[in-house]
């Protein structure tokens, strides 16, 4: 059910993207969906194993960030950037631009 809703959300975003940019939008959506699955798997690993792990180097033991947490943090940052790229493909409506105070200021200058 969750996946179906996410897919519908992505389709709604895709419909707001101009037709000439939809090929790029679809590719971004495919990658975002993969990243969501990866994030879910990494989250499950973190819950099961914890955020840190014991690391032995020579005769010393260290506590370090788990590889799953490191992968999660990296992936979530890249997901955020890629999602922004997807939403940037959408055109702003004329009304939104008209009601934007900064846009009005720049337009007058």
N, C-alpha and C positions, 0 to 999 in steps of 0.2 A: 504494500500500500504506500509506504513512504517513497519508494523508488518511482512509483507511478505518478505521485504528486510532484516529485522533483522534475520528472520528465515533462510534465504538463507546464511547470513553471518555466523550464527552458524553452519549450515551444512558444509560450506566450512572449518571452523575450525575443525569440527568433522572428515572430510575426511583426515586431516593432522595428526590425532592422530592414533598411532598404534592400530591395531585391538584388542589386548589384553587389552587396556585401554579405549576402546570406551564405555563400559558399564558405567564406571565412568564419562566419558565425557558427555554422554547423561543425566545422573542424574544432573550433574552440569548445563547443558544447560536448563533443565526443571526448576531448581531453579532460574537461571538467568532470564529466561523469566517471571517467576512470579514476581521477584523483579523489573523488568522493568515496569510491569503493576502497581505494588505498587508505584514505584517512580513517574509514570505519575499521578496517583491519588493524591498522596501527593502534588505534584507540583501544581495541580489544586486547591487543598484546600488552599495552601499557597498564590496563586495568588488571590483567592477569599477573604480570611480572613486576609491576611497579615502575616508578620513574627513574630509579637508579639501579645500578648493579655493582656487584663486587668485581674488581679487576685486580688480578695478581700480576705483578711485574717483578721478576726476580724473587726476592724474599719478602717484598712488601705488598700489602693489600691496600687498595684504593677503592673509594666509592666514586663512581662516575655516572654520568647521564646515560641512560639506556639507549642503545642504537634505535629502538623503536620510537622513543621520545624525540631523538635527534631527527630521525626521518619524518616524524609527524610535524615538528616545527618547521622544517624546510618545506615540506609539501604544502602546509597550510599557508605559508607566505606566498608560494608560487601560485596556489589556487586563488588567493586574493588578487594577485596581479592579473592573472588570466581572466578572472571574472570581471575585473575592471575593464580589460580590453574588450570583452564581450559587450558590456553595457555601453562602452564608448562608441560602438558601432551603430547604436540607435541614434536616430536624428532627434534633436530637440524640437519640440513643437514650437510654432510661431508664438503661441500664447505664453509659453514658459519663458521664451527669450524676452518677450515684451514686459513680463512681470519681474524680471530679474533686475534688481537695483544696480548691480555692478555693470550689467550690459547697458543699461540706460545711461549711466555715467560715462562709459567709454564711447557710446554712440554720440553723446553730446560733445565730447572733446575733440 
